[in-house]
Amino acid sequence: MSLPPLALARPATVAAATELLRRDGARALAGGQSLVPLLAARLTPAPTLLVDLGALPGLDAIARDDDGWLRIGALARQRAAERSPLVAAHAPLLAQALALVGHPSTRNRGTVVGSVAHADPAAELPAVAVALDGVAVVAGPGGARRETPVAALIAGPGRTTLAPGELIAELRLAPAAAGERQVWLEFAPRRFDLPLVGAAVRLAADGDARLTLAGYAEAPLDARLGPLGRPALEQADDGGGPARRSRALDRAAATAAVERLLAAHPPRDDARAPAALRRRLARTLALRALAKAAADA
């Protein structure tokens, strides 16, 4: 299908972009891999103005700040983040999830920040951003700037708390703690499809676990499950080599914690999957991700 009639602007500065986005019916365009297909299929209200952010300078960086947080600019491509040594070292959860986002050709154009701003409840990156305590650095008209947690930014399917004239200039992600293991698992009906459910697990060195689910609810479901295993223990290497560290997951405690979480939060029920299937997928993926995180320690 062709795009509906609309105007296109390509501002050269963030200030100019925010002024354009104040107009009624204006929408930001970064990589376009989420928005353009929806517009072509007439699945979202057509904007009167697309504000192409592609010419804005300095927004494609992937770097670490002095506090160790990962900084991902609004125009940083998903493929660049997927291949970044910084992402692999300090946000392995993001690297794992990016490898499963869409098709490689869409990752070459799509942006990490754009996916977060699109707020699709089934998408991997909003859930990963929540799991990593993501903070959106928001630019607004008149040089205004504010920071808001991604968990507070996402207001529901396809909705955020961004005000007219605001755009996400940068995403900041908390670095992995020492000894922490991060795992992303998902289930999709076909390769390259959006997952029906995705599960992000962060398992600390002391056995404390955190679970974030994509696709299960109207927004990423994030919960701390508490201590689910013994702290890492030193074990002698059978071959006479150096000691290695391992972590034992209390499977009964893990199962009980996941069951409590799912019982307290009913799953989505829609055309893609009934609630019962989503609940079963969430349980299976969460327990597998916890077990993998423990085994990888």
C-alpha atoms as a printed R data frame, in Angstrom:
    type eleno elety resid chain resno      x       y      z
1   ATOM     1    CA   MET     A     1  0.000   0.000  0.000
2   ATOM     2    CA   SER     A     2  1.059   3.608 -0.546
3   ATOM     3    CA   LEU     A     3  1.406   6.182  2.198
4   ATOM     4    CA   PRO     A     4 -1.456   8.613  2.798
5   ATOM     5    CA   PRO     A     5 -0.911  12.239  1.696
6   ATOM     6    CA   LEU     A     6  1.236  14.119  4.207
7   ATOM     7    CA   ALA     A     7  3.878  16.811  4.477
8   ATOM     8    CA   LEU     A     8  7.528  16.063  5.285
9   ATOM     9    CA   ALA     A     9 10.028  18.275  7.097
10  ATOM    10    CA   ARG     A    10 13.716  17.555  7.697
11  ATOM    11    CA   PRO     A    11 14.986  19.926 10.394
12  ATOM    12    CA   ALA     A    12 18.709  20.469 10.929
13  ATOM    13    CA   THR     A    13 18.603  21.071 14.694
14  ATOM    14    CA   VAL     A    14 16.853  19.566 17.705
15  ATOM    15    CA   ALA     A    15 15.360  22.981 18.474
16  ATOM    16    CA   ALA     A    16 13.788  23.177 15.014
17  ATOM    17    CA   ALA     A    17 12.505  19.602 15.304
18  ATOM    18    CA   THR     A    18 10.783  20.250 18.630
19  ATOM    19    CA   GLU     A    19  9.099  23.379 17.241
20  ATOM    20    CA   LEU     A    20  7.749  21.407 14.285
21  ATOM    21    CA   LEU     A    21  6.527  18.636 16.586
22  ATOM    22    CA   ARG     A    22  4.400  21.146 18.462
23  ATOM    23    CA   ARG     A    23  2.064  21.358 15.473
24  ATOM    24    CA   ASP     A    24 -1.206  19.445 15.516
25  ATOM    25    CA   GLY     A    25 -0.865  16.144 13.675
26  ATOM    26    CA   ALA     A    26  2.953  16.132 13.638
27  ATOM    27    CA   ARG     A    27  4.890  12.918 14.286
28  ATOM    28    CA   ALA     A    28  8.588  12.177 14.531
29  ATOM    29    CA   LEU     A    29 10.265   9.819 12.059
30  ATOM    30    CA   ALA     A    30 13.604   8.177 12.829
31  ATOM    31    CA   GLY     A    31 14.195   4.780 11.192
32  ATOM    32    CA   GLY     A    32 10.577   4.388 10.115
33  ATOM    33    CA   GLN     A    33 10.518   0.609 10.531
34  ATOM    34    CA   SER     A    34  7.545   0.714 12.915
35  ATOM    35    CA   LEU     A    35  5.651   3.822 11.812
36  ATOM    36    CA   VAL     A    36  5.802   3.601  8.015
37  ATOM    37    CA   PRO     A    37  4.287   0.091  7.691
38  ATOM    38    CA   LEU     A    38  1.435   1.121  9.993
39  ATOM    39    CA   LEU     A    39  0.783   4.223  7.907
40  ATOM    40    CA   ALA     A    40  0.904   2.268  4.658
41  ATOM    41    CA   ALA     A    41 -1.585  -0.277  5.996
42  ATOM    42    CA   ARG     A    42 -3.794   2.511  7.429
43  ATOM    43    CA   LEU     A    43 -3.496   0.959 10.908
44  ATOM    44    CA   THR     A    44 -2.758   4.233 12.666
45  ATOM    45    CA   PRO     A    45 -4.190   7.737 12.215
46  ATOM    46    CA   ALA     A    46 -2.261   9.520  9.482
47  ATOM    47    CA   PRO     A    47 -0.235  12.541 10.623
48  ATOM    48    CA   THR     A    48 -0.418  15.760  8.684
49  ATOM    49    CA   LEU     A    49  3.335  16.280  9.077
50  ATOM    50    CA   LEU     A    50  6.223  13.822  9.376
51  ATOM    51    CA   VAL     A    51  9.267  15.339 11.063
52  ATOM    52    CA   ASP     A    52 12.272  13.398  9.754
53  ATOM    53    CA   LEU     A    53 14.985  13.411 12.434
54  ATOM    54    CA   GLY     A    54 17.610  11.915 10.151
55  ATOM    55    CA   ALA     A    55 19.553  15.154  9.632
56  ATOM    56    CA   LEU     A    56 19.987  15.963 13.321
57  ATOM    57    CA   PRO     A    57 23.693  15.915 14.209
58  ATOM    58    CA   GLY     A    58 25.264  13.953 17.034
59  ATOM    59    CA   LEU     A    59 22.310  11.677 17.841
60  ATOM    60    CA   ASP     A    60 23.733   8.410 16.524
61  ATOM    61    CA   ALA     A    61 26.278   7.848 19.294
62  ATOM    62    CA   ILE     A    62 26.640   4.731 21.449
63  ATOM    63    CA   ALA     A    63 28.880   5.519 24.415
64  ATOM    64    CA   ARG     A    64 29.356   5.232 28.189
65  ATOM    65    CA   ASP     A    65 29.196   8.156 30.556
66  ATOM    66    CA   ASP     A    66 31.400   8.753 33.589
67  ATOM    67    CA   ASP     A    67 29.000   6.762 35.803
68  ATOM    68    CA   GLY     A    68 29.179   3.721 33.533
69  ATOM    69    CA   TRP     A    69 25.685   4.129 32.064
70  ATOM    70    CA   LEU     A    70 25.236   3.213 28.415
71  ATOM    71    CA   ARG     A    71 24.062   6.117 26.237
72  ATOM    72    CA   ILE     A    72 22.243   5.416 22.985
73  ATOM    73    CA   GLY     A    73 21.336   8.362 20.766
74  ATOM    74    CA   ALA     A    74 17.984   8.761 19.070
75  ATOM    75    CA   LEU     A    75 19.430   7.909 15.640
76  ATOM    76    CA   ALA     A    76 21.641   4.967 16.671
77  ATOM    77    CA   ARG     A    77 20.631   2.058 14.449
78  ATOM    78    CA   GLN     A    78 19.622  -1.257 15.968
79  ATOM    79    CA   ARG     A    79 22.273  -3.039 13.912
80  ATOM    80    CA   ALA     A    80 24.983  -0.728 15.252
81  ATOM    81    CA   ALA     A    81 23.884  -1.413 18.832
82  ATOM    82    CA   GLU     A    82 23.671  -5.154 18.141
83  ATOM    83    CA   ARG     A    83 27.291  -5.155 16.967
84  ATOM    84    CA   SER     A    84 28.619  -2.704 19.566
85  ATOM    85    CA   PRO     A    85 31.296  -4.071 21.949
86  ATOM    86    CA   LEU     A    86 30.043  -1.596 24.568
87  ATOM    87    CA   VAL     A    87 26.529  -3.029 24.393
88  ATOM    88    CA   ALA     A    88 27.820  -6.607 24.522
89  ATOM    89    CA   ALA     A    89 29.976  -5.872 27.560
90  ATOM    90    CA   HIS     A    90 27.685  -3.648 29.596
91  ATOM    91    CA   ALA     A    91 24.133  -4.463 28.449
92  ATOM    92    CA   PRO     A    92 24.206  -8.100 27.224
93  ATOM    93    CA   LEU     A    93 20.428  -8.279 27.596
94  ATOM    94    CA   LEU     A    94 20.061  -5.643 24.878
95  ATOM    95    CA   ALA     A    95 22.517  -7.414 22.589
96  ATOM    96    CA   GLN     A    96 20.629 -10.711 22.930
97  ATOM    97    CA   ALA     A    97 17.259  -9.110 22.248
98  ATOM    98    CA   LEU     A    98 18.487  -7.068 19.288
99  ATOM    99    CA   ALA     A    99 19.548 -10.243 17.486
100 ATOM   100    CA   LEU     A   100 15.864 -11.237 17.413
101 ATOM   101    CA   VAL     A   101 14.331  -7.879 16.477
102 ATOM   102    CA   GLY     A   102 12.672  -8.144 13.078
103 ATOM   103    CA   HIS     A   103 14.830  -8.910 10.064
104 ATOM   104    CA   PRO     A   104 18.463  -7.803  9.632
105 ATOM   105    CA   SER     A   105 17.352  -5.394  6.917
106 ATOM   106    CA   THR     A   106 14.947  -3.671  9.317
107 ATOM   107    CA   ARG     A   107 17.640  -3.470 11.998
108 ATOM   108    CA   ASN     A   108 19.877  -1.688  9.496
109 ATOM   109    CA   ARG     A   109 17.339   1.174  9.428
110 ATOM   110    CA   GLY     A   110 15.399   0.887 12.672
111 ATOM   111    CA   THR     A   111 16.590   2.755 15.761
112 ATOM   112    CA   VAL     A   112 16.702   1.556 19.357
113 ATOM   113    CA   VAL     A   113 15.089   4.750 20.646
114 ATOM   114    CA   GLY     A   114 12.427   4.685 17.934
115 ATOM   115    CA   SER     A   115 11.284   1.241 18.998
116 ATOM   116    CA   VAL     A   116 11.080   2.358 22.624
117 ATOM   117    CA   ALA     A   117  9.102   5.459 21.632
118 ATOM   118    CA   HIS     A   118  6.738   3.347 19.514
119 ATOM   119    CA   ALA     A   119  5.772   1.486 22.722
120 ATOM   120    CA   ASP     A   120  4.499  -1.692 21.106
121 ATOM   121    CA   PRO     A   121  3.746  -4.004 24.055
122 ATOM   122    CA   ALA     A   122  4.996  -7.029 22.077
123 ATOM   123    CA   ALA     A   123  8.294  -5.458 21.005
124 ATOM   124    CA   GLU     A   124 11.554  -6.499 22.590
125 ATOM   125    CA   LEU     A   125 13.244  -3.139 23.104
126 ATOM   126    CA   PRO     A   126 10.706  -1.341 25.325
127 ATOM   127    CA   ALA     A   127 10.794  -4.312 27.723
128 ATOM   128    CA   VAL     A   128 14.591  -4.453 27.657
129 ATOM   129    CA   ALA     A   129 14.790  -0.715 28.345
130 ATOM   130    CA   VAL     A   130 12.513  -1.142 31.366
131 ATOM   131    CA   ALA     A   131 14.503  -4.155 32.593
132 ATOM   132    CA   LEU     A   132 17.745  -2.159 32.411
133 ATOM   133    CA   ASP     A   133 16.281   0.774 34.371
134 ATOM   134    CA   GLY     A   134 16.271   2.821 31.183
135 ATOM   135    CA   VAL     A   135 15.957   6.586 31.372
136 ATOM   136    CA   ALA     A   136 14.719   8.636 28.420
137 ATOM   137    CA   VAL     A   137 16.419  11.998 27.974
138 ATOM   138    CA   VAL     A   138 13.629  14.118 26.491
139 ATOM   139    CA   ALA     A   139 14.191  17.339 24.530
140 ATOM   140    CA   GLY     A   140 11.385  19.857 24.280
141 ATOM   141    CA   PRO     A   141 10.582  23.279 22.817
142 ATOM   142    CA   GLY     A   142 12.694  26.228 23.895
143 ATOM   143    CA   GLY     A   143 15.642  24.059 24.835
144 ATOM   144    CA   ALA     A   144 13.726  22.290 27.608
145 ATOM   145    CA   ARG     A   145 15.221  19.003 28.744
146 ATOM   146    CA   ARG     A   146 14.011  16.412 31.208
147 ATOM   147    CA   GLU     A   147 14.679  12.807 32.150
148 ATOM   148    CA   THR     A   148 12.031  10.189 32.796
149 ATOM   149    CA   PRO     A   149 12.229   6.440 33.458
150 ATOM   150    CA   VAL     A   150 11.137   4.379 30.467
151 ATOM   151    CA   ALA     A   151  8.709   2.556 32.774
152 ATOM   152    CA   ALA     A   152  6.937   5.887 33.347
153 ATOM   153    CA   LEU     A   153  7.299   6.978 29.717
154 ATOM   154    CA   ILE     A   154  5.228   4.068 28.354
155 ATOM   155    CA   ALA     A   155  1.545   4.776 28.929
156 ATOM   156    CA   GLY     A   156  0.050   1.808 27.061
157 ATOM   157    CA   PRO     A   157  0.035   0.213 23.603
158 ATOM   158    CA   GLY     A   158  1.514   2.748 21.205
159 ATOM   159    CA   ARG     A   159  1.233   5.551 23.778
160 ATOM   160    CA   THR     A   160  3.835   7.496 25.744
161 ATOM   161    CA   THR     A   161  3.811  10.439 28.112
162 ATOM   162    CA   LEU     A   162  5.700  12.630 25.626
163 ATOM   163    CA   ALA     A   163  4.043  16.027 25.273
164 ATOM   164    CA   PRO     A   164  3.574  17.821 21.932
165 ATOM   165    CA   GLY     A   165  6.950  19.129 20.809
166 ATOM   166    CA   GLU     A   166  8.969  16.556 22.768
167 ATOM   167    CA   LEU     A   167 11.259  13.876 21.416
168 ATOM   168    CA   ILE     A   168 13.590  11.327 23.002
169 ATOM   169    CA   ALA     A   169 17.102  12.559 22.300
170 ATOM   170    CA   GLU     A   170 18.882   9.750 24.124
171 ATOM   171    CA   LEU     A   171 18.300   6.527 26.022
172 ATOM   172    CA   ARG     A   172 20.413   5.792 29.099
173 ATOM   173    CA   LEU     A   173 20.720   2.201 30.358
174 ATOM   174    CA   ALA     A   174 22.106   1.033 33.699
175 ATOM   175    CA   PRO     A   175 25.231  -1.136 33.416
176 ATOM   176    CA   ALA     A   176 25.269  -4.747 34.510
177 ATOM   177    CA   ALA     A   177 26.494  -5.201 38.079
178 ATOM   178    CA   ALA     A   178 29.526  -7.317 38.868
179 ATOM   179    CA   GLY     A   179 28.619 -11.013 38.694
180 ATOM   180    CA   GLU     A   180 25.171 -10.320 37.229
181 ATOM   181    CA   ARG     A   181 23.785 -12.537 34.481
182 ATOM   182    CA   GLN     A   182 21.277 -11.300 31.912
183 ATOM   183    CA   VAL     A   183 19.142 -13.473 29.627
184 ATOM   184    CA   TRP     A   184 16.528 -12.721 26.974
185 ATOM   185    CA   LEU     A   185 14.226 -15.474 25.617
186 ATOM   186    CA   GLU     A   186 11.124 -15.142 23.443
187 ATOM   187    CA   PHE     A   187  8.556 -17.105 21.477
188 ATOM   188    CA   ALA     A   188  7.308 -15.942 18.071
189 ATOM   189    CA   PRO     A   189  5.011 -17.870 15.708
190 ATOM   190    CA   ARG     A   190  7.480 -17.425 12.844
191 ATOM   191    CA   ARG     A   191 11.019 -16.216 12.462
192 ATOM   192    CA   PHE     A   192 11.217 -12.406 12.265
193 ATOM   193    CA   ASP     A   193  7.722 -12.007 13.796
194 ATOM   194    CA   LEU     A   194  7.096  -9.968 16.914
195 ATOM   195    CA   PRO     A   195  7.118 -12.316 19.898
196 ATOM   196    CA   LEU     A   196  3.903 -13.364 21.564
197 ATOM   197    CA   VAL     A   197  5.832 -13.197 24.832
198 ATOM   198    CA   GLY     A   198  9.410 -12.280 25.664
199 ATOM   199    CA   ALA     A   199 11.186 -12.680 28.993
200 ATOM   200    CA   ALA     A   200 14.122 -10.680 30.330
201 ATOM   201    CA   VAL     A   201 15.910 -11.971 33.431
202 ATOM   202    CA   ARG     A   202 18.564 -10.263 35.501
203 ATOM   203    CA   LEU     A   203 20.116 -12.575 38.109
204 ATOM   204    CA   ALA     A   204 22.431 -10.915 40.623
205 ATOM   205    CA   ALA     A   205 25.488 -12.559 42.130
206 ATOM   206    CA   ASP     A   206 23.603 -13.001 45.425
207 ATOM   207    CA   GLY     A   207 20.739 -14.866 43.692
208 ATOM   208    CA   ASP     A   208 18.317 -11.929 43.640
209 ATOM   209    CA   ALA     A   209 16.219 -12.112 40.460
210 ATOM   210    CA   ARG     A   210 14.287  -9.653 38.343
211 ATOM   211    CA   LEU     A   211 11.860 -10.533 35.549
212 ATOM   212    CA   THR     A   212 10.466  -8.296 32.798
213 ATOM   213    CA   LEU     A   213  7.895  -9.598 30.315
214 ATOM   214    CA   ALA     A   214  7.109  -8.282 26.850
215 ATOM   215    CA   GLY     A   215  3.819  -9.047 25.115
216 ATOM   216    CA   TYR     A   216  2.162 -10.311 28.279
217 ATOM   217    CA   ALA     A   217  0.411  -7.097 29.334
218 ATOM   218    CA   GLU     A   218 -0.429  -3.709 27.821
219 ATOM   219    CA   ALA     A   219  3.045  -2.479 28.805
220 ATOM   220    CA   PRO     A   220  6.221  -4.273 29.939
221 ATOM   221    CA   LEU     A   221  5.542  -6.156 33.175
222 ATOM   222    CA   ASP     A   222  8.515  -5.673 35.487
223 ATOM   223    CA   ALA     A   223  8.951  -7.345 38.878
224 ATOM   224    CA   ARG     A   224 11.628  -8.242 41.374
225 ATOM   225    CA   LEU     A   225 11.237 -11.892 42.298
226 ATOM   226    CA   GLY     A   226 13.539 -11.831 45.312
227 ATOM   227    CA   PRO     A   227 16.333 -14.286 46.170
228 ATOM   228    CA   LEU     A   228 15.884 -17.480 44.163
229 ATOM   229    CA   GLY     A   229 19.164 -19.210 44.780
230 ATOM   230    CA   ARG     A   230 22.275 -19.435 46.881
231 ATOM   231    CA   PRO     A   231 25.087 -16.943 46.274
232 ATOM   232    CA   ALA     A   232 27.809 -18.006 43.884
233 ATOM   233    CA   LEU     A   233 30.114 -20.614 45.434
234 ATOM   234    CA   GLU     A   234 33.668 -21.564 44.631
235 ATOM   235    CA   GLN     A   235 34.065 -25.090 43.276
236 ATOM   236    CA   ALA     A   236 37.285 -26.919 42.559
237 ATOM   237    CA   ASP     A   237 37.981 -27.731 38.937
238 ATOM   238    CA   ASP     A   238 38.111 -31.511 38.451
239 ATOM   239    CA   GLY     A   239 41.020 -31.124 36.074
240 ATOM   240    CA   GLY     A   240 43.216 -29.457 38.617
241 ATOM   241    CA   GLY     A   241 42.700 -26.008 37.134
242 ATOM   242    CA   PRO     A   242 41.553 -22.859 38.883
243 ATOM   243    CA   ALA     A   243 38.337 -22.821 40.855
244 ATOM   244    CA   ARG     A   244 35.166 -21.831 39.006
245 ATOM   245    CA   ARG     A   245 32.080 -20.096 40.292
246 ATOM   246    CA   SER     A   246 28.590 -21.530 40.051
247 ATOM   247    CA   ARG     A   247 25.136 -20.615 41.281
248 ATOM   248    CA   ALA     A   248 22.355 -22.954 42.307
249 ATOM   249    CA   LEU     A   249 18.837 -21.882 41.385
250 ATOM   250    CA   ASP     A   250 16.106 -22.856 43.818
251 ATOM   251    CA   ARG     A   251 13.662 -24.133 41.217
252 ATOM   252    CA   ALA     A   252 10.770 -24.478 43.637
253 ATOM   253    CA   ALA     A   253 11.207 -20.892 44.814
254 ATOM   254    CA   ALA     A   254 11.545 -19.685 41.216
255 ATOM   255    CA   THR     A   255  8.377 -21.488 40.135
256 ATOM   256    CA   ALA     A   256  6.422 -20.133 43.091
257 ATOM   257    CA   ALA     A   257  7.627 -16.561 42.480
258 ATOM   258    CA   VAL     A   258  6.721 -16.657 38.789
259 ATOM   259    CA   GLU     A   259  3.312 -18.186 39.532
260 ATOM   260    CA   ARG     A   260  2.558 -15.450 42.083
261 ATOM   261    CA   LEU     A   261  3.486 -12.749 39.608
262 ATOM   262    CA   LEU     A   262  1.341 -14.163 36.805
263 ATOM   263    CA   ALA     A   263 -1.605 -14.744 39.137
264 ATOM   264    CA   ALA     A   264 -1.498 -11.095 40.180
265 ATOM   265    CA   HIS     A   265 -1.350  -9.775 36.610
266 ATOM   266    CA   PRO     A   266 -3.822 -11.168 34.039
267 ATOM   267    CA   PRO     A   267 -2.353 -11.529 30.527
268 ATOM   268    CA   ARG     A   268 -3.554  -9.844 27.355
269 ATOM   269    CA   ASP     A   269 -6.159 -11.629 25.258
270 ATOM   270    CA   ASP     A   270 -6.224 -10.570 21.603
271 ATOM   271    CA   ALA     A   271 -6.242 -11.813 18.018
272 ATOM   272    CA   ARG     A   272 -2.587 -12.863 18.176
273 ATOM   273    CA   ALA     A   273 -2.921 -15.139 21.210
274 ATOM   274    CA   PRO     A   274 -5.468 -16.023 23.896
275 ATOM   275    CA   ALA     A   275 -4.706 -15.186 27.512
276 ATOM   276    CA   ALA     A   276 -4.172 -18.828 28.489
277 ATOM   277    CA   LEU     A   277 -1.444 -19.261 25.874
278 ATOM   278    CA   ARG     A   278  0.303 -16.063 26.927
279 ATOM   279    CA   ARG     A   279  0.269 -17.149 30.562
280 ATOM   280    CA   ARG     A   280  1.764 -20.538 29.694
281 ATOM   281    CA   LEU     A   281  4.424 -18.980 27.460
282 ATOM   282    CA   ALA     A   282  5.324 -16.426 30.127
283 ATOM   283    CA   ARG     A   283  5.731 -19.135 32.759
284 ATOM   284    CA   THR     A   284  7.844 -21.357 30.518
285 ATOM   285    CA   LEU     A   285 10.070 -18.574 29.203
286 ATOM   286    CA   ALA     A   286 10.585 -17.031 32.635
287 ATOM   287    CA   LEU     A   287 11.662 -20.318 34.222
288 ATOM   288    CA   ARG     A   288 13.911 -21.196 31.285
289 ATOM   289    CA   ALA     A   289 15.534 -17.769 31.382
290 ATOM   290    CA   LEU     A   290 16.123 -18.033 35.132
291 ATOM   291    CA   ALA     A   291 17.646 -21.482 34.720
292 ATOM   292    CA   LYS     A   292 19.883 -20.288 31.892
293 ATOM   293    CA   ALA     A   293 21.044 -17.287 33.890
294 ATOM   294    CA   ALA     A   294 21.958 -19.563 36.800
295 ATOM   295    CA   ALA     A   295 23.710 -22.045 34.526
296 ATOM   296    CA   ASP     A   296 25.709 -19.280 32.827
297 ATOM   297    CA   ALA     A   297 27.056 -17.969 36.122
